[in-house]
């Protein structure tokens, strides 16, 4: 940009003085004209931009005031504190109180020790009173918690907040926030012409595509890579080396570097976060050693070992996962208010890590406790024993919410009395444990008869149940390993899933989280295989929906839907997308979408997913009218609605495999030998390949 001449500078100074005089006299419109004249002479004069921002705000032009304030900050290189005041005032006028708090905190960092900080702190406090509809209170046994200052109906935004400090958690997967379902949007194969013909497709009309590829593409935010700055700090490699020497991922050093850049007031906010006592364990020794070695580094010497250790623990217990578009790393932040939110295994808010907002998933009364799940929502399907074990490892406390203390409905184990059959009503032969081992240990109740049977009225201690609990532990480990596999359709996985399901039914019950997770995995298995085998896609998607319905029924039966309703709704939506454009699944798709849409429209009224559900529902209903063979559609819908037991579902798939094998044999001149050779070479259909692996 061309440098202004001395004459231009003199003109801008005169214009600023005249504008200031007019603004003080209450002639805001004249002041704006004078400031604009000065900017014509010197376009990058940040004083003129800042003063014009103030004048525009007086004239109720909040958007123009914000634009001038942003320009003022850019041209002053963020070194003029008043620029932050101008920007914050404009943001408050626009209702952007969350942004105004962040702007004022950034301004605090620019003040010198001689500057008066109290007016800034008072302004932040006054904006927080307007912005937050929750208050911080002390709850016995839980410490500082948040309570609602007004009722929040389901779907309302309880709070939004920018983090006080923000960093990248290296060597950890990207965190997307609190999503009940982690599976990507399904893209089922397109139905062949034969399937449309069987349904009596009216060729005079056009089938409305109900796939959501276009919506998925629109939802991908285009981000300029240059805007995502990966800032490196001095001695960052040395910190990583210290962590590596101690066998710990460098997932917390970001908070240390970020902490050093905060104002004193912001540092006090972070240090005031809950920090539990480190339990005596091998990991505690490692963390103490890391804190000591980091305290010897010049960059962290001012913090000291105790502060570093406390910051590491604050990161572990209070940090919320965050997500920026196109980020390749997990991210986290400490919040002034949100980091005080209590955990519950029946949370009443969901966390959106992309926009840092908390949405009511249930109605919250005035003065009600605001809670969310510290672990991902998918963990709420697990038993209290698993939930508490994970929370103790990740957040160093034992959960005492109503769901953990009360009857555990997701840990049904087959009763030793033998009453009830594997395929019978599980309620007649299921025991539920009250409390968990962790709570028993805390209260000294090692020999409490926590197990009981509704059928025989018997009660047992954990010691009495040793054999059954060992079986449960073995199945849980195997289910966990299966859940970690990305490709469930690879060779041999079907047999493992079937074996685990049969053992879960024999030794546990349909009311155990392992059984629910296996239904979930079997649904995913059939979907993944359908993506690879066009010839068997129709039957595979049928089975995918049937196993998915067993998972849905289990969520309702074990009261998981009461604890975390979005798990159920997310799953309905996922299954509706699995149905694709297949005629025999179209009515089921409509039913699933009709069940999911009311909750989505309440929780996320403006999001693309809600728009896609509404659009897919309308198109699916339209498509049904193009299928003239109503008898075919009725039979298909009735087939899906029939509640098959597990053995029938396995039999349906294995019968289909046998039919496919025989069909392929008949196609080959060389018979079974030629087909076996083709299978061994890996050139056959994946479904037929699975026949060989199953030993048929």
C-alpha positions as CSV (number, residue, x, y, z in Angstrom):
1,X,0.0,0.0,0.0
2,X,1.2,3.5,-0.9
3,X,2.6,5.4,2.1
4,X,0.5,8.5,2.9
5,X,2.1,11.9,2.5
6,X,2.7,14.4,5.3
7,X,-0.2,16.4,3.9
8,X,-2.5,13.3,4.1
9,X,-1.5,12.6,7.7
10,X,-2.2,16.2,8.6
11,X,-5.7,16.0,7.0
12,X,-6.5,12.8,8.9
13,X,-5.4,14.3,12.2
14,X,-7.6,17.3,11.6
15,X,-10.5,15.1,10.6
16,X,-10.1,13.0,13.7
17,X,-10.1,16.0,16.0
18,X,-13.2,17.4,14.3
19,X,-14.9,14.0,14.5
20,X,-14.1,13.7,18.2
21,X,-15.5,17.2,18.9
22,X,-18.7,16.3,17.1
23,X,-19.1,12.9,18.8
24,X,-18.7,14.5,22.3
25,X,-21.3,17.1,21.3
26,X,-23.7,14.3,20.4
27,X,-23.6,14.8,16.6
28,X,-22.7,11.2,15.7
29,X,-23.6,11.5,12.0
30,X,-21.3,14.4,11.5
31,X,-18.6,12.6,13.5
32,X,-18.9,9.6,11.1
33,X,-18.5,12.0,8.1
34,X,-15.3,13.5,9.6
35,X,-13.8,10.2,10.4
36,X,-14.6,8.9,6.9
37,X,-12.8,12.0,5.4
38,X,-9.8,11.2,7.4
39,X,-9.8,7.6,6.3
40,X,-9.9,8.7,2.7
41,X,-6.5,10.4,3.4
42,X,-5.0,7.6,5.5
43,X,-7.0,4.3,5.0
44,X,-5.1,2.4,7.7
45,X,-5.4,4.9,10.5
46,X,-6.6,2.6,13.4
47,X,-7.5,5.6,15.6
48,X,-10.0,6.8,13.0
49,X,-11.4,3.3,12.5
50,X,-11.8,2.8,16.3
51,X,-13.5,6.2,16.8
52,X,-15.8,5.7,13.8
53,X,-16.8,2.3,15.2
54,X,-17.9,4.0,18.4
55,X,-19.9,6.6,16.5
56,X,-21.6,4.0,14.4
57,X,-22.6,2.1,17.5
58,X,-24.3,5.3,18.8
59,X,-26.1,5.4,15.5
60,X,-27.3,1.8,16.0
61,X,-25.2,0.5,13.2
62,X,-23.7,-2.4,15.1
63,X,-22.6,-4.3,12.0
64,X,-20.7,-1.3,10.7
65,X,-19.3,-0.7,14.1
66,X,-18.0,-4.3,14.3
67,X,-16.4,-4.1,10.8
68,X,-14.5,-0.9,11.8
69,X,-13.4,-2.4,15.1
70,X,-12.0,-5.4,13.4
71,X,-10.2,-3.2,10.9
72,X,-8.9,-1.1,13.9
73,X,-7.5,-4.2,15.5
74,X,-5.8,-5.4,12.3
75,X,-4.1,-2.0,11.6
76,X,-3.0,-1.6,15.2
77,X,-1.6,-5.1,15.2
78,X,-3.7,-5.8,18.3
79,X,-1.6,-3.4,20.4
80,X,-4.2,-0.8,21.1
81,X,-6.4,-2.0,24.0
82,X,-9.3,0.3,23.2
83,X,-9.7,-1.6,19.9
84,X,-10.8,-4.6,21.9
85,X,-13.3,-2.5,23.8
86,X,-14.8,-1.2,20.6
87,X,-15.1,-4.7,19.2
88,X,-16.7,-6.1,22.3
89,X,-19.2,-3.3,22.5
90,X,-20.3,-3.9,18.9
91,X,-20.5,-7.7,19.6
92,X,-22.8,-7.1,22.6
93,X,-25.0,-4.9,20.5
94,X,-25.3,-7.7,17.9
95,X,-26.1,-10.2,20.7
96,X,-22.7,-11.9,20.3
97,X,-22.1,-11.9,24.0
98,X,-20.0,-15.1,23.9
99,X,-17.6,-13.4,21.4
100,X,-17.6,-10.2,23.4
101,X,-16.3,-12.1,26.5
102,X,-13.5,-13.7,24.4
103,X,-12.6,-10.3,22.9
104,X,-12.3,-8.6,26.3
105,X,-10.1,-11.5,27.6
106,X,-7.8,-11.1,24.6
107,X,-7.6,-7.4,25.4
108,X,-6.6,-8.1,29.0
109,X,-3.5,-9.8,27.7
110,X,-2.4,-6.5,26.0
111,X,-2.5,-4.4,29.2
112,X,0.6,-3.4,31.0
113,X,1.1,-3.9,34.7
114,X,0.4,-0.1,35.1
115,X,-3.0,-0.3,33.4
116,X,-6.2,-0.4,35.4
117,X,-7.6,-3.9,34.9
118,X,-10.7,-3.6,37.0
119,X,-13.0,-1.8,34.4
120,X,-12.2,-4.7,32.1
121,X,-13.1,-7.3,34.7
122,X,-16.3,-5.5,35.7
123,X,-17.3,-5.4,32.0
124,X,-16.7,-9.1,31.6
125,X,-18.7,-9.9,34.7
126,X,-21.6,-7.8,33.5
127,X,-21.7,-9.5,30.1
128,X,-21.5,-12.9,31.7
129,X,-24.6,-12.1,33.8
130,X,-26.4,-11.5,30.5
131,X,-24.9,-14.3,28.5
132,X,-25.1,-17.3,30.9
133,X,-28.5,-18.6,32.2
134,X,-26.8,-21.0,34.6
135,X,-25.2,-20.3,38.0
136,X,-22.3,-22.0,39.8
137,X,-23.3,-23.7,43.0
138,X,-21.7,-26.2,45.4
139,X,-23.3,-29.6,45.5
140,X,-22.4,-32.0,48.3
141,X,-20.2,-34.8,47.1
142,X,-19.8,-33.2,43.7
143,X,-18.1,-29.9,44.3
144,X,-18.9,-26.9,42.1
145,X,-21.8,-27.6,39.6
146,X,-24.1,-25.7,37.4
147,X,-27.8,-25.1,38.0
148,X,-30.3,-23.6,35.6
149,X,-31.6,-20.1,36.2
150,X,-34.6,-20.7,34.0
151,X,-36.4,-23.7,32.5
152,X,-34.8,-25.1,29.4
153,X,-37.2,-27.2,27.1
154,X,-35.7,-30.0,25.1
155,X,-33.8,-28.7,22.1
156,X,-33.0,-25.3,23.6
157,X,-29.4,-24.1,23.8
158,X,-28.4,-24.1,27.5
159,X,-25.1,-22.3,27.0
160,X,-22.4,-21.4,24.5
161,X,-18.9,-20.5,25.4
162,X,-15.4,-19.9,24.0
163,X,-12.6,-21.7,25.8
164,X,-10.3,-19.7,28.1
165,X,-7.3,-21.7,26.8
166,X,-7.2,-24.0,23.8
167,X,-4.7,-26.4,22.5
168,X,-4.1,-29.5,20.2
169,X,-3.9,-32.9,21.8
170,X,-1.3,-34.5,19.6
171,X,-1.2,-38.3,19.0
172,X,-4.9,-38.6,19.7
173,X,-7.8,-39.1,17.3
174,X,-9.9,-36.2,16.3
175,X,-12.7,-35.4,18.8
176,X,-16.0,-34.4,17.2
177,X,-17.9,-33.7,20.4
178,X,-20.7,-35.7,22.0
179,X,-22.1,-37.8,19.1
180,X,-24.1,-40.8,20.1
181,X,-23.4,-42.6,16.9
182,X,-19.8,-42.7,15.5
183,X,-20.6,-44.6,12.3
184,X,-20.4,-42.6,9.1
185,X,-23.6,-41.9,7.1
186,X,-24.5,-45.1,5.2
187,X,-24.2,-45.3,1.5
188,X,-26.0,-48.5,0.5
189,X,-25.7,-50.0,-2.9
190,X,-28.3,-48.9,-5.6
191,X,-31.0,-51.5,-6.1
192,X,-30.8,-53.4,-9.4
193,X,-33.6,-53.1,-12.1
194,X,-34.9,-56.6,-11.1
195,X,-35.7,-55.3,-7.5
196,X,-37.6,-52.4,-9.0
197,X,-39.4,-54.6,-11.4
198,X,-40.5,-57.0,-8.5
199,X,-42.0,-54.0,-6.7
200,X,-44.0,-53.0,-9.8
201,X,-42.1,-49.8,-10.5
202,X,-44.2,-47.4,-12.6
203,X,-41.7,-46.7,-15.4
204,X,-43.8,-43.7,-16.5
205,X,-42.6,-41.9,-13.3
206,X,-39.2,-41.0,-12.1
207,X,-37.9,-42.5,-8.9
208,X,-36.9,-39.7,-6.4
209,X,-33.3,-40.4,-5.2
210,X,-33.4,-40.5,-1.4
211,X,-29.6,-40.9,-0.9
212,X,-28.0,-38.1,1.0
213,X,-24.8,-37.8,-0.9
214,X,-25.5,-34.2,-2.0
215,X,-26.4,-33.2,1.5
216,X,-23.3,-34.9,3.0
217,X,-21.2,-33.0,0.5
218,X,-22.9,-29.7,1.4
219,X,-22.3,-30.3,5.0
220,X,-18.5,-30.5,4.4
221,X,-17.3,-27.0,5.2
222,X,-14.8,-25.7,2.8
223,X,-11.9,-24.3,4.8
224,X,-8.9,-22.4,3.6
225,X,-5.9,-24.5,4.8
226,X,-4.0,-21.2,5.4
227,X,-6.5,-20.2,8.1
228,X,-5.6,-23.3,10.2
229,X,-2.4,-22.4,11.8
230,X,-0.4,-25.1,13.5
231,X,1.6,-22.9,15.9
232,X,4.9,-24.4,17.2
233,X,6.3,-23.4,20.5
234,X,10.0,-23.4,21.6
235,X,11.3,-26.7,23.0
236,X,8.2,-28.5,21.7
237,X,10.3,-31.4,20.4
238,X,12.0,-31.7,23.8
239,X,8.7,-31.9,25.6
240,X,7.6,-34.7,23.2
241,X,10.9,-36.5,23.9
242,X,10.4,-36.3,27.7
243,X,6.9,-37.8,27.3
244,X,8.1,-40.5,25.0
245,X,10.9,-41.5,27.5
246,X,8.2,-42.0,30.1
247,X,5.9,-44.0,27.7
248,X,3.2,-41.3,27.7
249,X,1.6,-39.6,24.7
250,X,2.3,-35.9,24.4
251,X,-1.4,-35.0,24.7
252,X,-1.1,-32.3,27.5
253,X,1.9,-30.1,26.8
254,X,-0.4,-27.8,24.7
255,X,-2.1,-26.6,27.9
256,X,1.3,-25.6,29.4
257,X,2.3,-23.5,26.4
258,X,-1.2,-22.0,26.2
259,X,-1.3,-21.3,29.9
260,X,1.9,-19.1,29.6
261,X,0.1,-16.8,27.1
262,X,-2.9,-16.1,29.3
263,X,-3.5,-13.0,31.4
264,X,-3.2,-13.4,35.2
265,X,-7.0,-13.4,35.5
266,X,-7.3,-16.2,32.9
267,X,-4.6,-18.2,34.6
268,X,-6.6,-17.9,37.9
269,X,-9.7,-19.3,36.1
270,X,-7.8,-22.3,34.9
271,X,-6.1,-23.0,38.2
272,X,-9.5,-22.8,40.0
273,X,-10.8,-25.8,38.1
274,X,-11.4,-29.0,39.9
275,X,-8.2,-31.0,40.5
276,X,-8.6,-34.4,42.3
277,X,-5.9,-36.0,44.3
278,X,-3.7,-38.3,42.1
279,X,-4.2,-41.9,43.2
280,X,-1.1,-43.8,44.1
281,X,-0.4,-45.8,41.0
282,X,2.4,-46.4,38.4
283,X,0.9,-43.6,36.2
284,X,1.1,-41.2,39.1
285,X,4.8,-41.8,39.5
286,X,5.2,-41.2,35.7
287,X,3.3,-37.9,35.8
288,X,5.3,-36.6,38.8
289,X,8.5,-37.5,37.0
290,X,7.4,-35.7,33.8
291,X,6.3,-32.6,35.8
292,X,9.7,-32.5,37.5
293,X,11.7,-32.8,34.2
294,X,9.5,-30.2,32.5
295,X,10.0,-27.8,35.4
296,X,13.7,-27.9,34.7
297,X,13.2,-26.5,31.2
298,X,13.7,-22.7,30.8
299,X,10.3,-22.2,29.2
300,X,8.4,-23.8,32.1
301,X,10.8,-22.8,35.0
302,X,8.5,-20.0,36.1
303,X,5.6,-22.5,36.6
304,X,7.3,-25.0,38.9
305,X,6.7,-28.7,39.3
306,X,3.5,-28.4,41.4
307,X,1.8,-26.0,39.0
308,X,2.8,-28.2,36.0
309,X,1.5,-31.3,37.7
310,X,-1.8,-29.6,38.6
311,X,-2.2,-28.3,35.0
312,X,-1.7,-31.9,33.7
313,X,-4.5,-33.1,36.0
314,X,-6.8,-30.2,35.2
315,X,-6.4,-31.1,31.5
316,X,-7.2,-34.7,32.3
317,X,-10.3,-34.0,34.3
318,X,-11.8,-30.7,33.0
319,X,-10.9,-30.4,29.3
320,X,-13.7,-30.6,26.7
321,X,-13.0,-32.0,23.3
322,X,-13.3,-29.6,20.4
323,X,-13.3,-29.8,16.6
324,X,-12.3,-27.4,13.8
325,X,-13.1,-28.2,10.2
326,X,-10.3,-30.0,8.4
327,X,-8.3,-30.5,11.6
328,X,-6.2,-33.7,11.7
329,X,-5.6,-33.6,15.5
330,X,-7.8,-33.9,18.6
331,X,-8.3,-30.6,20.2
332,X,-9.4,-29.5,23.7
333,X,-10.1,-26.5,25.8
334,X,-10.7,-25.3,29.4
335,X,-13.9,-23.3,29.8
336,X,-14.7,-20.7,32.5
337,X,-18.2,-22.0,33.1
338,X,-18.7,-25.2,31.2
339,X,-15.7,-26.9,32.8
340,X,-17.7,-26.8,36.1
341,X,-20.6,-28.9,34.6
342,X,-21.3,-32.1,36.5
343,X,-21.2,-35.6,35.0
344,X,-24.2,-37.9,34.9
345,X,-24.9,-41.2,33.3
346,X,-28.4,-39.8,32.6
347,X,-27.3,-36.4,31.1
348,X,-29.7,-33.7,30.3
349,X,-27.5,-31.9,27.8
350,X,-25.5,-32.9,24.7
351,X,-22.2,-31.2,23.8
352,X,-21.6,-29.9,20.3
353,X,-17.8,-29.8,20.0
354,X,-17.9,-28.0,16.7
355,X,-19.6,-24.9,17.9
356,X,-18.9,-25.3,21.7
357,X,-22.5,-25.3,22.7
358,X,-24.6,-27.4,25.1
359,X,-28.1,-28.4,24.0
360,X,-30.9,-29.7,26.3
361,X,-31.7,-33.3,25.4
362,X,-34.4,-33.4,28.1
363,X,-36.5,-30.7,29.8
364,X,-34.5,-29.0,32.5
365,X,-36.5,-27.3,35.3
366,X,-35.4,-24.0,36.9
367,X,-32.8,-24.7,39.6
368,X,-32.2,-28.1,38.1
369,X,-28.7,-29.5,37.9
370,X,-27.2,-29.2,34.4
371,X,-25.3,-32.4,33.5
372,X,-23.6,-34.1,30.6
373,X,-21.6,-37.3,30.1
374,X,-17.9,-36.9,30.5
375,X,-17.4,-39.9,28.3
376,X,-18.9,-40.2,24.8
377,X,-22.7,-40.9,24.8
378,X,-22.1,-44.3,23.2
379,X,-20.6,-45.4,26.6
380,X,-24.0,-45.0,28.2
381,X,-25.0,-48.3,26.7
382,X,-22.5,-50.1,28.9
383,X,-23.1,-51.4,32.4
384,X,-22.4,-49.2,35.5
385,X,-19.4,-51.4,36.2
386,X,-17.8,-50.5,32.8
387,X,-18.9,-46.9,33.0
388,X,-17.4,-46.4,36.5
389,X,-14.2,-48.2,35.6
390,X,-13.6,-46.0,32.6
391,X,-14.5,-42.8,34.5
392,X,-12.1,-43.7,37.3
393,X,-9.3,-44.2,34.7
394,X,-10.1,-41.0,32.7
395,X,-11.4,-38.6,35.3
396,X,-10.3,-40.1,38.6
397,X,-13.6,-40.3,40.4
398,X,-16.4,-42.9,41.1
399,X,-19.7,-41.9,39.6
400,X,-22.6,-41.7,42.1
401,X,-25.4,-40.7,39.9
402,X,-28.9,-42.3,40.3
403,X,-28.3,-44.7,37.4
404,X,-25.0,-46.0,38.9
405,X,-26.3,-46.3,42.5
406,X,-29.7,-47.9,41.4
407,X,-30.5,-51.1,39.6
408,X,-28.2,-51.8,36.7
409,X,-30.5,-52.6,33.8
410,X,-27.7,-53.3,31.3
411,X,-25.9,-56.0,33.2
412,X,-28.4,-58.9,33.2
413,X,-26.6,-62.3,33.7
414,X,-28.2,-65.7,33.4
415,X,-29.3,-67.0,36.8
416,X,-27.6,-70.1,38.2
417,X,-31.0,-71.5,39.2
418,X,-31.4,-72.3,35.5
419,X,-35.0,-71.1,35.3
420,X,-35.9,-69.7,31.8
421,X,-34.4,-70.8,28.5
422,X,-31.8,-69.0,26.4
423,X,-34.5,-68.1,23.8
424,X,-37.2,-67.4,26.4
425,X,-38.2,-64.3,28.2
426,X,-34.9,-62.9,29.7
427,X,-36.7,-61.1,32.5
428,X,-37.5,-64.5,34.1
429,X,-33.9,-65.5,34.3
430,X,-32.0,-62.2,34.7
431,X,-30.3,-60.7,37.7
432,X,-29.6,-57.1,38.2
433,X,-26.9,-55.8,40.5
434,X,-27.4,-52.8,42.7
435,X,-24.3,-50.6,42.9
436,X,-20.9,-51.6,41.7
437,X,-17.6,-53.1,43.0
438,X,-16.1,-49.6,43.1
439,X,-18.9,-48.3,45.3
440,X,-18.8,-51.5,47.5
441,X,-15.1,-51.0,48.0
442,X,-15.6,-47.3,48.9
443,X,-18.2,-48.3,51.5
444,X,-16.5,-51.4,52.7
445,X,-19.4,-53.6,51.6
446,X,-17.3,-56.4,49.9
447,X,-19.8,-59.1,51.0
448,X,-23.0,-57.4,50.2
449,X,-25.6,-59.6,48.5
450,X,-26.0,-57.3,45.6
451,X,-27.2,-59.9,43.1
452,X,-30.8,-61.1,43.1
453,X,-33.0,-63.2,40.8
454,X,-36.6,-62.2,40.1
455,X,-37.4,-65.9,39.3
456,X,-36.1,-67.8,42.3
457,X,-35.8,-64.8,44.7
458,X,-32.2,-65.8,45.4
459,X,-29.4,-63.4,46.4
460,X,-25.7,-63.7,46.0
461,X,-22.4,-61.8,46.7
462,X,-19.7,-61.2,44.1
463,X,-17.8,-64.1,45.7
464,X,-20.8,-66.4,45.1
465,X,-20.9,-65.2,41.5
466,X,-17.2,-65.7,40.8
467,X,-17.6,-68.3,38.0
468,X,-20.4,-66.3,36.2
469,X,-18.4,-63.0,36.5
470,X,-15.3,-64.6,35.0
471,X,-17.4,-65.7,32.0
472,X,-18.9,-62.2,31.7
473,X,-15.4,-60.7,31.8
474,X,-14.2,-63.0,29.1
475,X,-17.1,-62.1,26.8
476,X,-16.7,-58.4,27.5
477,X,-13.1,-58.4,26.5
478,X,-13.9,-60.2,23.2
479,X,-16.8,-57.8,22.4
480,X,-14.5,-54.9,23.1
481,X,-11.9,-56.2,20.7
482,X,-14.6,-56.8,18.0
483,X,-15.9,-53.3,18.4
484,X,-12.4,-51.9,17.7
485,X,-12.3,-53.6,14.2
486,X,-12.9,-51.3,11.2
487,X,-13.7,-54.1,8.8
488,X,-16.2,-56.5,10.3
489,X,-16.8,-58.1,6.9
490,X,-13.3,-59.6,6.5
491,X,-12.9,-63.4,6.5
492,X,-13.8,-65.2,9.7
493,X,-15.5,-62.3,11.5
494,X,-19.0,-63.7,11.0
495,X,-18.1,-66.9,12.9
496,X,-16.7,-64.9,15.8
497,X,-19.7,-62.7,16.0
498,X,-22.1,-65.7,15.9
499,X,-20.1,-67.5,18.6
500,X,-20.0,-64.5,20.9
501,X,-23.8,-63.9,20.4
502,X,-24.6,-67.5,21.3
503,X,-22.3,-67.4,24.4
504,X,-23.8,-64.0,25.5
505,X,-27.3,-65.6,25.3
506,X,-26.2,-68.7,27.1
507,X,-24.3,-67.1,30.0
508,X,-25.6,-63.5,30.1
509,X,-28.9,-62.4,28.7
510,X,-30.6,-60.1,26.2
511,X,-30.5,-57.4,28.9
512,X,-26.7,-57.3,29.0
513,X,-24.8,-54.5,27.2
514,X,-22.6,-57.2,25.4
515,X,-25.7,-58.6,23.7
516,X,-26.8,-55.1,22.7
517,X,-23.3,-54.3,21.3
518,X,-23.3,-57.6,19.4
519,X,-26.6,-56.8,17.7
520,X,-25.1,-53.5,16.7
521,X,-22.0,-55.2,15.3
522,X,-24.0,-57.8,13.4
523,X,-26.0,-55.0,11.8
524,X,-22.8,-53.3,10.8
525,X,-21.4,-56.6,9.5
526,X,-24.3,-57.1,7.1
527,X,-24.2,-53.5,5.9
528,X,-20.5,-53.6,5.2
529,X,-20.8,-56.9,3.3
530,X,-23.8,-55.5,1.3
531,X,-21.5,-52.7,0.1
532,X,-19.3,-55.3,-1.5
533,X,-21.8,-57.8,-2.9
534,X,-24.4,-56.4,-5.3
535,X,-25.9,-59.8,-5.9
536,X,-26.8,-60.4,-2.2
537,X,-27.3,-56.7,-1.2
538,X,-31.0,-57.0,-0.8
539,X,-30.9,-59.9,1.6
540,X,-27.9,-58.4,3.5
541,X,-29.7,-55.0,4.0
542,X,-32.7,-57.0,5.2
543,X,-30.6,-58.6,7.9
544,X,-28.9,-55.4,8.7
545,X,-32.2,-53.8,9.6
546,X,-33.4,-56.9,11.5
547,X,-30.3,-57.0,13.7
548,X,-30.6,-53.2,14.0
549,X,-34.2,-53.6,15.3
550,X,-33.0,-56.0,18.0
551,X,-30.5,-53.4,19.1
552,X,-33.2,-50.7,19.2
553,X,-35.5,-53.0,21.2
554,X,-32.7,-53.7,23.6
555,X,-32.0,-50.0,24.2
556,X,-35.7,-49.6,25.1
557,X,-35.9,-52.7,27.3
558,X,-32.8,-51.8,29.3
559,X,-33.9,-48.2,29.8
560,X,-30.9,-46.8,27.9
561,X,-33.4,-44.7,25.8
562,X,-34.5,-43.0,29.0
563,X,-30.9,-42.2,30.1
564,X,-29.7,-41.1,26.6
565,X,-32.6,-40.8,24.1
566,X,-30.4,-39.5,21.3
567,X,-28.7,-42.9,21.0
568,X,-32.0,-44.5,20.0
569,X,-32.9,-41.6,17.6
570,X,-29.5,-41.6,16.0
571,X,-29.7,-45.3,15.4
572,X,-33.2,-45.0,13.8
573,X,-31.8,-42.4,11.4
574,X,-28.7,-44.5,10.6
575,X,-30.9,-47.5,9.8
576,X,-33.2,-45.4,7.6
577,X,-30.2,-44.4,5.5
578,X,-29.2,-48.1,5.2
579,X,-32.5,-48.8,3.5
580,X,-31.5,-46.5,0.6
581,X,-33.8,-46.7,-2.4
582,X,-34.6,-50.4,-2.1
583,X,-38.3,-51.0,-2.7
584,X,-38.7,-53.8,-0.1
585,X,-37.2,-51.5,2.6
586,X,-39.1,-48.3,1.6
587,X,-42.0,-48.6,4.0
588,X,-39.6,-49.5,6.8
589,X,-37.5,-46.4,5.9
590,X,-40.6,-44.2,6.2
591,X,-41.4,-45.6,9.6
592,X,-37.8,-45.0,10.8
593,X,-37.7,-41.5,9.5
594,X,-41.1,-40.6,11.0
595,X,-39.8,-41.8,14.4
596,X,-36.5,-39.8,14.1
597,X,-37.7,-36.5,12.6
598,X,-39.6,-35.1,15.6
599,X,-36.6,-35.3,17.9
600,X,-34.1,-34.0,15.3
601,X,-36.4,-31.1,14.4
602,X,-36.5,-30.2,18.1
603,X,-32.9,-30.7,18.9
604,X,-31.3,-29.5,15.6
605,X,-33.9,-27.5,13.8
606,X,-31.5,-25.7,11.4
607,X,-28.9,-28.4,10.8
608,X,-28.4,-30.2,7.5
609,X,-29.2,-33.6,9.0
610,X,-32.7,-32.4,10.0
611,X,-33.2,-31.0,6.5
612,X,-32.0,-34.3,5.0
613,X,-34.4,-36.3,7.1
614,X,-37.4,-34.2,6.1
615,X,-36.4,-34.3,2.5
616,X,-35.8,-38.1,2.5
617,X,-39.1,-38.7,4.2
618,X,-41.0,-36.8,1.6
619,X,-39.2,-38.5,-1.3
620,X,-39.6,-42.0,0.2
621,X,-43.4,-41.5,0.6
622,X,-43.4,-40.3,-3.1
623,X,-41.5,-43.3,-4.2
624,X,-43.9,-45.7,-2.6
625,X,-46.7,-44.4,-4.9
626,X,-44.6,-45.4,-7.9
627,X,-44.5,-49.1,-6.8
628,X,-47.7,-50.7,-8.1
629,X,-47.2,-54.1,-6.6
630,X,-48.6,-53.4,-3.2
631,X,-48.8,-57.1,-2.3
632,X,-45.0,-57.3,-2.7
633,X,-44.5,-54.3,-0.5
634,X,-46.9,-55.5,2.1
635,X,-45.2,-58.9,2.4
636,X,-41.8,-57.2,2.6
637,X,-42.9,-54.9,5.4
638,X,-44.5,-57.7,7.3
639,X,-41.3,-59.8,6.9
640,X,-39.2,-57.0,8.5
641,X,-41.8,-56.5,11.3
642,X,-41.7,-60.2,12.3
643,X,-39.6,-60.5,15.5
644,X,-37.1,-63.3,14.5
645,X,-35.0,-64.8,17.2
646,X,-31.3,-64.8,16.9
647,X,-31.0,-68.4,15.7
648,X,-33.6,-67.7,12.9
649,X,-31.5,-64.7,11.7
650,X,-28.3,-66.7,11.6
651,X,-30.2,-69.5,9.8
652,X,-31.6,-67.1,7.2
653,X,-28.2,-65.8,6.3
654,X,-26.6,-69.3,6.2
655,X,-29.4,-70.6,4.0
656,X,-28.8,-67.7,1.7
657,X,-25.1,-68.6,1.6
658,X,-25.9,-72.2,0.8
659,X,-28.2,-71.1,-2.0
660,X,-25.6,-68.8,-3.5
661,X,-22.9,-71.5,-3.3
662,X,-25.2,-74.0,-5.2
663,X,-26.1,-71.4,-7.7
664,X,-22.4,-70.6,-8.4
665,X,-21.6,-74.3,-8.7
666,X,-24.3,-74.8,-11.4
667,X,-22.8,-71.8,-13.3
668,X,-19.4,-73.5,-13.6
669,X,-18.7,-76.3,-16.1
670,X,-16.1,-77.7,-13.7
671,X,-18.5,-77.9,-10.8
672,X,-17.5,-77.5,-7.2
673,X,-13.8,-78.0,-7.9
674,X,-13.7,-75.1,-10.4
675,X,-15.6,-72.9,-7.9
676,X,-13.3,-73.8,-5.1
677,X,-10.3,-72.9,-7.2
678,X,-11.9,-69.6,-8.1
679,X,-12.5,-68.9,-4.4
680,X,-9.0,-69.7,-3.4
681,X,-7.7,-67.3,-6.0
682,X,-9.9,-64.5,-4.5
683,X,-11.8,-63.7,-7.7
684,X,-15.3,-64.7,-6.5
685,X,-18.1,-62.6,-5.0
686,X,-17.3,-61.7,-1.3
687,X,-20.5,-63.4,-0.2
688,X,-19.5,-66.7,-1.9
689,X,-16.1,-66.2,-0.4
690,X,-17.7,-66.2,3.0
691,X,-19.3,-69.5,2.2
692,X,-15.9,-71.1,1.9
693,X,-14.7,-69.6,5.2
694,X,-17.8,-70.9,7.0
695,X,-17.1,-74.4,5.8
696,X,-20.2,-74.9,3.8
